[in-house]
């Protein structure tokens, strides 16, 4: 897994299931964490696209963005929809 991606996925996993990641493995202070922002080059975006097997063999345009969002719903809301 990508070195850049691991901390973000660990934070998301720990938000879903608190305590699922050992505290010493988490590099961000999570208490009030709302967003993680990385800055990189087109090669970084290309690697993320390849990691998720989303490639269509096009070049990544200048100033591209790759976003991850974690959404939460009450279980009762899910049952109603």
Secondary structure as the mmCIF struct_conf table of DSSP 4:
data_model
#
loop_
_struct_conf.conf_type_id
_struct_conf.id
_struct_conf.beg_label_comp_id
_struct_conf.beg_label_asym_id
_struct_conf.beg_label_seq_id
_struct_conf.end_label_comp_id
_struct_conf.end_label_asym_id
_struct_conf.end_label_seq_id
HELX_RH_AL_P HELX_RH_AL_P1 UNK A 3 UNK A 16
BEND BEND1 UNK A 17 UNK A 17
TURN_TY1_P TURN_TY1_P1 UNK A 18 UNK A 19
BEND BEND2 UNK A 20 UNK A 21
HELX_RH_3T_P HELX_RH_3T_P1 UNK A 23 UNK A 25
BEND BEND3 UNK A 28 UNK A 28
TURN_TY1_P TURN_TY1_P2 UNK A 31 UNK A 32
HELX_RH_AL_P HELX_RH_AL_P2 UNK A 42 UNK A 51
TURN_TY1_P TURN_TY1_P3 UNK A 52 UNK A 53
BEND BEND4 UNK A 57 UNK A 57
HELX_LH_PP_P HELX_LH_PP_P1 UNK A 58 UNK A 61
TURN_TY1_P TURN_TY1_P4 UNK A 62 UNK A 63
HELX_RH_AL_P HELX_RH_AL_P3 UNK A 75 UNK A 80
#
